Amino acid sequence: MRRIDLLALDEVPDGTMKMAWVDGTDMVIVINTGGDLRAFQGICSHEYFELDKGFLTGDTLTCALHLSRFDLADGEALDPPAEEPLVRYPVLIEHGRILIEVAEGPLATNG
């Protein structure tokens, strides 16, 4: 397993999201809802499009390209055209930093 430092905790205030880069190639979107930090693959599982261009509504993230919505609890696709869920990564907070813990190798993604 490896721990990847993404962002400072204060870079993602409550009700916001921010994109982070892993290994210079993979995007991870960090979302703060009520102090609960979640990290998902940063690209829509339907078609290559950055999810930080989308918007948060309640407990969902909507991709701005085709308006597919994803459940923030588990990444499940709620609306077509997306059918595959977003991969969710375990989040750790250490010394005011947001990290994810993932298997060695490339980040797992769907799409």
DOPA-300205 format. One record per atom (N, C-alpha, C, O): residue in one letter; x negated, y negated, z; residue number from 1. Coordinates in steps of 0.2 Angstrom, whole numbers. Atoms other than C-alpha are relative to their C-alpha. Example, Ala and Ser with C-alpha at 12.3 -4.5 7.8 and 13.67 -1.06 7.14 Angstrom:
BEGIN
{'A'; {-4; 6; 0}; 1}
{'A'; {-62; 22; 39}; 1}
{'A'; {-4; -6; 0}; 1}
{'A'; {-9; -5; 3}; 1}
{'S'; {4; 6; -1}; 2}
{'S'; {-68; 5; 36}; 2}
{'S'; {4; -5; 3}; 2}
{'S'; {1; -11; 4}; 2}
end
This chain:
BEGIN
{'M'; {-4; 6; 0}; 1}
{'M'; {0; 0; 0}; 1}
{'M'; {-4; -6; 0}; 1}
{'M'; {-10; -6; 3}; 1}
{'R'; {3; 7; 0}; 2}
{'R'; {-5; -18; -3}; 2}
{'R'; {4; -5; 2}; 2}
{'R'; {10; -5; 1}; 2}
{'R'; {-3; 6; -2}; 3}
{'R'; {0; -34; 5}; 3}
{'R'; {-2; -6; -5}; 3}
{'R'; {-8; -7; -6}; 3}
{'I'; {1; 6; 4}; 4}
{'I'; {2; -49; -7}; 4}
{'I'; {2; -6; 3}; 4}
{'I'; {8; -7; 4}; 4}
{'D'; {-2; 7; -3}; 5}
{'D'; {2; -67; -1}; 5}
{'D'; {3; -4; -6}; 5}
{'D'; {0; -5; -11}; 5}
{'L'; {-4; 3; 5}; 6}
{'L'; {15; -76; -11}; 6}
{'L'; {0; -8; 1}; 6}
{'L'; {-2; -12; -3}; 6}
{'L'; {-1; 7; -1}; 7}
{'L'; {19; -93; -3}; 7}
{'L'; {0; -2; 7}; 7}
{'L'; {0; 3; 11}; 7}
{'A'; {-1; 3; -7}; 8}
{'A'; {19; -104; 13}; 8}
{'A'; {7; 0; 1}; 8}
{'A'; {12; -1; -3}; 8}
{'L'; {-7; 0; -3}; 9}
{'L'; {35; -102; 23}; 9}
{'L'; {3; -6; -1}; 9}
{'L'; {9; -6; -3}; 9}
{'D'; {-4; 6; 1}; 10}
{'D'; {39; -120; 22}; 10}
{'D'; {1; -2; -8}; 10}
{'D'; {4; -7; -9}; 10}
{'E'; {-1; 2; 8}; 11}
{'E'; {38; -120; 2}; 11}
{'E'; {7; 3; -2}; 11}
{'E'; {9; 1; -7}; 11}
{'V'; {-6; -2; 2}; 12}
{'V'; {55; -111; 3}; 12}
{'V'; {5; -1; 5}; 12}
{'V'; {7; 3; 9}; 12}
{'P'; {-4; 2; -6}; 13}
{'P'; {67; -120; 14}; 13}
{'P'; {7; 4; -1}; 13}
{'P'; {8; 6; -7}; 13}
{'D'; {-6; -3; 0}; 14}
{'D'; {84; -113; 18}; 14}
{'D'; {5; -2; -6}; 14}
{'D'; {5; -8; -8}; 14}
{'G'; {-4; 2; 5}; 15}
{'G'; {96; -112; 3}; 15}
{'G'; {-4; -1; -7}; 15}
{'G'; {-1; -3; -12}; 15}
{'T'; {4; 1; 6}; 16}
{'T'; {82; -112; -10}; 16}
{'T'; {-4; 6; -2}; 16}
{'T'; {-4; 11; 1}; 16}
{'M'; {4; -5; 3}; 17}
{'M'; {71; -101; -21}; 17}
{'M'; {-6; -3; -3}; 17}
{'M'; {-6; -9; -5}; 17}
{'K'; {6; 2; 4}; 18}
{'K'; {54; -102; -28}; 18}
{'K'; {-4; 6; -3}; 18}
{'K'; {-4; 11; 0}; 18}
{'M'; {3; -5; 3}; 19}
{'M'; {44; -92; -40}; 19}
{'M'; {-7; 0; 2}; 19}
{'M'; {-10; -5; 3}; 19}
{'A'; {7; -1; -1}; 20}
{'A'; {27; -85; -36}; 20}
{'A'; {-3; 5; -5}; 20}
{'A'; {1; 9; -8}; 20}
{'W'; {4; -4; 5}; 21}
{'W'; {14; -76; -47}; 21}
{'W'; {-4; 5; 4}; 21}
{'W'; {-7; 4; 9}; 21}
{'V'; {4; -6; -3}; 22}
{'V'; {6; -59; -43}; 22}
{'V'; {-4; 2; -5}; 22}
{'V'; {-2; 4; -11}; 22}
{'D'; {5; -2; 4}; 23}
{'D'; {-10; -54; -51}; 23}
{'D'; {0; -4; -7}; 23}
{'D'; {-3; -2; -12}; 23}
{'G'; {0; 5; 6}; 24}
{'G'; {-8; -69; -64}; 24}
{'G'; {5; 2; -5}; 24}
{'G'; {5; -1; -10}; 24}
{'T'; {-4; -2; 6}; 25}
{'T'; {5; -59; -74}; 25}
{'T'; {7; 1; 2}; 25}
{'T'; {12; 0; -2}; 25}
{'D'; {-7; -2; -2}; 26}
{'D'; {20; -54; -63}; 26}
{'D'; {3; -5; 4}; 26}
{'D'; {0; -8; 8}; 26}
{'M'; {-3; 6; -4}; 27}
{'M'; {33; -66; -56}; 27}
{'M'; {5; 4; 5}; 27}
{'M'; {8; 9; 4}; 27}
{'V'; {-4; -2; -5}; 28}
{'V'; {42; -63; -40}; 28}
{'V'; {3; -7; 3}; 28}
{'V'; {1; -12; 4}; 28}
{'I'; {-4; 5; -3}; 29}
{'I'; {56; -74; -34}; 29}
{'I'; {2; 1; 7}; 29}
{'I'; {4; 6; 9}; 29}
{'V'; {-1; 0; -7}; 30}
{'V'; {57; -78; -16}; 30}
{'V'; {6; -5; 2}; 30}
{'V'; {7; -10; 0}; 30}
{'I'; {-7; 3; -2}; 31}
{'I'; {75; -83; -9}; 31}
{'I'; {1; -1; 7}; 31}
{'I'; {0; 4; 11}; 31}
{'N'; {-2; 1; -7}; 32}
{'N'; {79; -90; 8}; 32}
{'N'; {7; -2; 1}; 32}
{'N'; {10; -7; -2}; 32}
{'T'; {-7; 2; -1}; 33}
{'T'; {97; -89; 13}; 33}
{'T'; {1; 1; 8}; 33}
{'T'; {1; 7; 10}; 33}
{'G'; {-1; 0; -7}; 34}
{'G'; {100; -94; 31}; 34}
{'G'; {-6; 3; 4}; 34}
{'G'; {-5; 6; 9}; 34}
{'G'; {6; -2; -3}; 35}
{'G'; {82; -90; 36}; 35}
{'G'; {-2; 7; -2}; 35}
{'G'; {-7; 10; 1}; 35}
{'D'; {1; -6; 2}; 36}
{'D'; {83; -73; 28}; 36}
{'D'; {-4; 0; -6}; 36}
{'D'; {-1; -2; -11}; 36}
{'L'; {4; 0; 6}; 37}
{'L'; {69; -71; 16}; 37}
{'L'; {0; 6; -4}; 37}
{'L'; {-1; 12; -1}; 37}
{'R'; {0; -6; 4}; 38}
{'R'; {70; -59; 1}; 38}
{'R'; {-4; -2; -6}; 38}
{'R'; {-4; -7; -8}; 38}
{'A'; {4; 1; 6}; 39}
{'A'; {59; -56; -14}; 39}
{'A'; {2; 5; -5}; 39}
{'A'; {3; 11; -3}; 39}
{'F'; {-2; -4; 5}; 40}
{'F'; {64; -49; -30}; 40}
{'F'; {-4; -1; -6}; 40}
{'F'; {-8; -6; -7}; 40}
{'Q'; {3; 1; 7}; 41}
{'Q'; {57; -47; -48}; 41}
{'Q'; {2; -6; -2}; 41}
{'Q'; {8; -8; -2}; 41}
{'G'; {-1; 7; 2}; 42}
{'G'; {56; -64; -55}; 42}
{'G'; {3; -1; -7}; 42}
{'G'; {5; -6; -9}; 42}
{'I'; {-3; 0; 6}; 43}
{'I'; {63; -59; -72}; 43}
{'I'; {6; 4; 0}; 43}
{'I'; {7; 9; 3}; 43}
{'C'; {-7; -4; 0}; 44}
{'C'; {81; -54; -76}; 44}
{'C'; {-1; 7; -3}; 44}
{'C'; {-5; 8; -8}; 44}
{'S'; {1; -7; 3}; 45}
{'S'; {83; -35; -79}; 45}
{'S'; {3; 1; -6}; 45}
{'S'; {2; 6; -10}; 45}
{'H'; {-4; 0; 6}; 46}
{'H'; {94; -39; -94}; 46}
{'H'; {-5; -2; -6}; 46}
{'H'; {-6; 2; -11}; 46}
{'E'; {4; 2; 5}; 47}
{'E'; {82; -49; -105}; 47}
{'E'; {-5; -5; 3}; 47}
{'E'; {-4; -8; 9}; 47}
{'Y'; {5; 4; -4}; 48}
{'Y'; {66; -58; -101}; 48}
{'Y'; {2; -8; 0}; 48}
{'Y'; {2; -11; -5}; 48}
{'F'; {-2; 6; -1}; 49}
{'F'; {71; -74; -93}; 49}
{'F'; {-2; -2; 7}; 49}
{'F'; {0; 3; 12}; 49}
{'E'; {2; 2; -7}; 50}
{'E'; {64; -83; -77}; 50}
{'E'; {6; -1; 4}; 50}
{'E'; {10; -6; 3}; 50}
{'L'; {-5; 0; -4}; 51}
{'L'; {76; -81; -63}; 51}
{'L'; {0; -7; 4}; 51}
{'L'; {6; -9; 7}; 51}
{'D'; {0; 7; -3}; 52}
{'D'; {71; -98; -55}; 52}
{'D'; {3; -5; -4}; 52}
{'D'; {4; -11; -1}; 52}
{'K'; {-4; 5; 4}; 53}
{'K'; {80; -107; -69}; 53}
{'K'; {7; 1; 1}; 53}
{'K'; {11; -2; -1}; 53}
{'G'; {-7; -1; -2}; 54}
{'G'; {96; -99; -62}; 54}
{'G'; {2; -4; 6}; 54}
{'G'; {-1; -9; 8}; 54}
{'F'; {-3; 4; -6}; 55}
{'F'; {106; -104; -47}; 55}
{'F'; {3; 5; 5}; 55}
{'F'; {5; 11; 3}; 55}
{'L'; {-2; -4; -6}; 56}
{'L'; {111; -97; -30}; 56}
{'L'; {7; -2; 1}; 56}
{'L'; {9; -8; 1}; 56}
{'T'; {-6; 2; -1}; 57}
{'T'; {129; -96; -26}; 57}
{'T'; {2; 6; 6}; 57}
{'T'; {3; 11; 4}; 57}
{'G'; {-2; -5; -5}; 58}
{'G'; {134; -88; -9}; 58}
{'G'; {-6; 5; 1}; 58}
{'G'; {-11; 4; 2}; 58}
{'D'; {4; -5; -1}; 59}
{'D'; {126; -71; -8}; 59}
{'D'; {-2; 3; -7}; 59}
{'D'; {-4; 9; -8}; 59}
{'T'; {2; -2; 7}; 60}
{'T'; {122; -70; -27}; 60}
{'T'; {-5; -5; -3}; 60}
{'T'; {-6; -11; -2}; 60}
{'L'; {4; 4; 4}; 61}
{'L'; {109; -76; -39}; 61}
{'L'; {2; 1; -7}; 61}
{'L'; {3; 7; -10}; 61}
{'T'; {-3; 0; 7}; 62}
{'T'; {115; -80; -57}; 62}
{'T'; {-6; -2; -5}; 62}
{'T'; {-9; -7; -4}; 62}
{'C'; {5; 1; 5}; 63}
{'C'; {103; -79; -72}; 63}
{'C'; {3; -5; -4}; 63}
{'C'; {9; -4; -7}; 63}
{'A'; {-2; 6; 4}; 64}
{'A'; {105; -95; -82}; 64}
{'A'; {1; 2; -8}; 64}
{'A'; {4; -1; -11}; 64}
{'L'; {-1; -2; 7}; 65}
{'L'; {103; -86; -99}; 65}
{'L'; {6; 3; -2}; 65}
{'L'; {9; 0; -7}; 65}
{'H'; {-6; -3; 2}; 66}
{'H'; {118; -75; -100}; 66}
{'H'; {5; 1; 6}; 66}
{'H'; {10; 4; 5}; 66}
{'L'; {-5; 0; -5}; 67}
{'L'; {126; -78; -83}; 67}
{'L'; {1; 6; 4}; 67}
{'L'; {6; 7; 7}; 67}
{'S'; {-1; -6; -5}; 68}
{'S'; {123; -61; -75}; 68}
{'S'; {-1; -2; 7}; 68}
{'S'; {-6; -6; 8}; 68}
{'R'; {0; 1; -7}; 69}
{'R'; {125; -61; -57}; 69}
{'R'; {-4; 6; 4}; 69}
{'R'; {-2; 12; 2}; 69}
{'F'; {3; -5; -4}; 70}
{'F'; {114; -51; -44}; 70}
{'F'; {2; -1; 7}; 70}
{'F'; {1; -6; 10}; 70}
{'D'; {-1; 0; -8}; 71}
{'D'; {118; -46; -26}; 71}
{'D'; {-6; -1; 3}; 71}
{'D'; {-11; 2; 2}; 71}
{'L'; {7; 2; -4}; 72}
{'L'; {105; -54; -14}; 72}
{'L'; {-1; 5; 5}; 72}
{'L'; {-6; 6; 8}; 72}
{'A'; {1; -5; -5}; 73}
{'A'; {108; -39; -2}; 73}
{'A'; {-5; 5; -3}; 73}
{'A'; {-9; 8; 0}; 73}
{'D'; {3; -6; 3}; 74}
{'D'; {101; -26; -14}; 74}
{'D'; {-3; -1; -7}; 74}
{'D'; {-6; 4; -10}; 74}
{'G'; {2; 2; 7}; 75}
{'G'; {98; -34; -31}; 75}
{'G'; {4; 3; -5}; 75}
{'G'; {3; 3; -11}; 75}
{'E'; {-4; -4; 5}; 76}
{'E'; {112; -24; -39}; 76}
{'E'; {3; -5; -5}; 76}
{'E'; {5; -11; -3}; 76}
{'A'; {-3; 5; 6}; 77}
{'A'; {119; -32; -56}; 77}
{'A'; {7; 1; 1}; 77}
{'A'; {10; 6; 2}; 77}
{'L'; {-8; 1; -1}; 78}
{'L'; {137; -38; -53}; 78}
{'L'; {4; -1; -6}; 78}
{'L'; {10; 0; -7}; 78}
{'D'; {-4; 2; 6}; 79}
{'D'; {141; -45; -70}; 79}
{'D'; {-5; 2; -6}; 79}
{'D'; {-11; 2; -6}; 79}
{'P'; {4; -1; 6}; 80}
{'P'; {136; -40; -88}; 80}
{'P'; {-2; -6; -3}; 80}
{'P'; {1; -11; -1}; 80}
{'P'; {3; -6; 3}; 81}
{'P'; {126; -40; -98}; 81}
{'P'; {-5; 3; 4}; 81}
{'P'; {-7; 9; 1}; 81}
{'A'; {5; -4; -4}; 82}
{'A'; {114; -35; -85}; 82}
{'A'; {3; 6; 3}; 82}
{'A'; {9; 6; 5}; 82}
{'E'; {-2; -6; -2}; 83}
{'E'; {116; -17; -80}; 83}
{'E'; {-4; 3; 6}; 83}
{'E'; {-2; 6; 10}; 83}
{'E'; {5; -3; -5}; 84}
{'E'; {100; -13; -70}; 84}
{'E'; {-1; -5; 6}; 84}
{'E'; {0; -11; 4}; 84}
{'P'; {1; 4; -5}; 85}
{'P'; {97; -20; -53}; 85}
{'P'; {-7; -4; 0}; 85}
{'P'; {-11; -1; -4}; 85}
{'L'; {6; 3; 0}; 86}
{'L'; {83; -32; -49}; 86}
{'L'; {-4; 4; 6}; 86}
{'L'; {-1; 7; 10}; 86}
{'V'; {4; -4; -5}; 87}
{'V'; {69; -23; -39}; 87}
{'V'; {-1; -5; 6}; 87}
{'V'; {-3; -11; 5}; 87}
{'R'; {1; 4; -6}; 88}
{'R'; {68; -30; -21}; 88}
{'R'; {-6; 3; 3}; 88}
{'R'; {-7; 9; 4}; 88}
{'Y'; {7; -2; -4}; 89}
{'Y'; {51; -30; -12}; 89}
{'Y'; {1; -2; 7}; 89}
{'Y'; {4; -7; 9}; 89}
{'P'; {0; 1; -8}; 90}
{'P'; {49; -29; 7}; 90}
{'P'; {-4; -6; 1}; 90}
{'P'; {-10; -7; -1}; 90}
{'V'; {3; 6; -2}; 91}
{'V'; {45; -46; 14}; 91}
{'V'; {-3; 0; 7}; 91}
{'V'; {0; 3; 12}; 91}
{'L'; {3; 0; -7}; 92}
{'L'; {33; -49; 29}; 92}
{'L'; {-2; -8; 0}; 92}
{'L'; {-3; -11; -4}; 92}
{'I'; {2; 7; -1}; 93}
{'I'; {29; -66; 37}; 93}
{'I'; {-6; 1; 5}; 93}
{'I'; {-5; 4; 10}; 93}
{'E'; {6; 0; -4}; 94}
{'E'; {12; -68; 44}; 94}
{'E'; {-4; -7; 0}; 94}
{'E'; {-5; -10; -6}; 94}
{'H'; {3; 6; 0}; 95}
{'H'; {4; -84; 50}; 95}
{'H'; {3; -6; -4}; 95}
{'H'; {-1; -9; -8}; 95}
{'G'; {-4; 5; 4}; 96}
{'G'; {17; -95; 41}; 96}
{'G'; {-1; 1; -7}; 96}
{'G'; {1; -3; -11}; 96}
{'R'; {1; -2; 7}; 97}
{'R'; {14; -86; 25}; 97}
{'R'; {5; 6; -2}; 97}
{'R'; {7; 10; 2}; 97}
{'I'; {-5; -5; 2}; 98}
{'I'; {27; -75; 15}; 98}
{'I'; {-4; 5; -4}; 98}
{'I'; {-8; 3; -9}; 98}
{'L'; {3; -5; 4}; 99}
{'L'; {20; -59; 9}; 99}
{'L'; {5; 6; -2}; 99}
{'L'; {10; 6; 1}; 99}
{'I'; {-4; -6; 1}; 100}
{'I'; {27; -43; 1}; 100}
{'I'; {-5; 6; 0}; 100}
{'I'; {-11; 5; 0}; 100}
{'E'; {4; -6; -1}; 101}
{'E'; {21; -26; 4}; 101}
{'E'; {2; 5; -6}; 101}
{'E'; {8; 7; -6}; 101}
{'V'; {-2; -4; 6}; 102}
{'V'; {21; -15; -12}; 102}
{'V'; {-6; 6; -1}; 102}
{'V'; {-11; 5; 2}; 102}
{'A'; {5; -5; 2}; 103}
{'A'; {12; 1; -19}; 103}
{'A'; {-6; -3; -4}; 103}
{'A'; {-5; -8; -7}; 103}
{'E'; {6; 2; 4}; 104}
{'E'; {-5; 0; -27}; 104}
{'E'; {2; 0; -7}; 104}
{'E'; {7; 4; -9}; 104}
{'G'; {-1; 0; 7}; 105}
{'G'; {-5; -4; -45}; 105}
{'G'; {5; -6; -2}; 105}
{'G'; {6; -10; 2}; 105}
{'P'; {-4; 6; 3}; 106}
{'P'; {7; -15; -56}; 106}
{'P'; {7; 0; 4}; 106}
{'P'; {9; 5; 7}; 106}
{'L'; {-6; 0; -3}; 107}
{'L'; {23; -21; -48}; 107}
{'L'; {5; 3; -3}; 107}
{'L'; {6; 3; -10}; 107}
{'A'; {-5; -3; 2}; 108}
{'A'; {38; -11; -50}; 108}
{'A'; {6; -5; -3}; 108}
{'A'; {7; -10; 1}; 108}
{'T'; {-6; 5; 2}; 109}
{'T'; {52; -20; -61}; 109}
{'T'; {5; 4; -4}; 109}
{'T'; {3; 10; -6}; 109}
{'N'; {-5; -3; 5}; 110}
{'N'; {68; -16; -71}; 110}
{'N'; {1; -4; -5}; 110}
{'N'; {0; -10; -5}; 110}
{'G'; {-2; 4; 6}; 111}
{'G'; {72; -21; -88}; 111}
{'G'; {-5; 0; -6}; 111}
{'G'; {-4; -3; -11}; 111}
end
